């Protein structure tokens, strides 16, 4: 495993970080708790020391599972990343969307980062995770109803209290990062980035490189489509959100699979899976500090972690990028 410095902090994160959205079950068609715990522990055994979660993932369930999985591991050997600002138990803030929880009960999700809410969410996360500090605390989505400075002031207070070690944001554009930077020193921005979702390269990546901010890339496998395991006609479990996203449109599933066929020989030459090749490409891109990769069982977790063992040459990356430039997806 490789370990990379989180910008402007003393923290080092595993280049492949365990992304704990799917293990919360919510929006992924449910979860198996034992499998999820095994996935996290198997990752750790292969050097994946960083885990990224959020309260809204399963409405607390993901954090609880992470807390269970890390029991017995020395806390200083782990980096726990979690978030705030997505409430399902309050109707304050900006309405985000309606959903159903793991029991099938309808819920409404709100983006809210008022000061008192940030403080409360941190305490709740600490309890669920079974720890007394969070390594990186991130706003999950921008909240249009709360001044950026108010949320960042709350996070500053948590820093002073030692309840968090570093502050980050998620899904912020350059302008919002600059606004937040007036109140607090940001370490990072967690944003979607994959072979088929590269919009951050235009403005955000250059800004973060110039100003020494880490980029934490989430959905590097584009929620599974880049594994090569999702073929046309794939049947998704009830509650799975993916069929409603752009990349899972039938025509795009076909086109992405055609692209994957072109890079499959490279994966075979390196004795790797397509998933591993995709993950390695992601963490080799300019400005990308780590990639957050989800796993729902030990086998998936081991496969993800072993992507760090692959080496890509400049020629390899040039070939992959050339094929990506030919790929056209429908909106």
Secondary structure as UniProt FT lines:
FT   STRAND          3..5
FT   TURN            7..8
FT   STRAND          12..14
FT   STRAND          16..19
FT   HELIX           22..24
FT   TURN            26..29
FT   HELIX           33..45
FT   TURN            46..47
FT   STRAND          50..52
FT   TURN            55..60
FT   HELIX           61..69
FT   TURN            70..72
FT   HELIX           75..77
FT   STRAND          79..84
FT   STRAND          86..87
FT   STRAND          94..100
FT   TURN            102..103
FT   STRAND          106..111
FT   HELIX           115..129
FT   STRAND          134..139
FT   TURN            144..145
FT   HELIX           148..161
FT   STRAND          164..170
FT   HELIX           174..180
FT   TURN            181..183
FT   STRAND          188..192
FT   TURN            195..196
FT   HELIX           199..201
FT   TURN            202..203
FT   HELIX           204..210
FT   TURN            211..212
FT   STRAND          214..218
FT   TURN            220..221
FT   HELIX           222..227
FT   TURN            232..233
FT   TURN            238..239
FT   HELIX           242..244
FT   HELIX           246..248
FT   HELIX           250..269
FT   TURN            270..271
FT   HELIX           274..283
FT   TURN            286..287
FT   STRAND          288..294
FT   HELIX           298..305
FT   HELIX           306..309
FT   HELIX           314..326
//
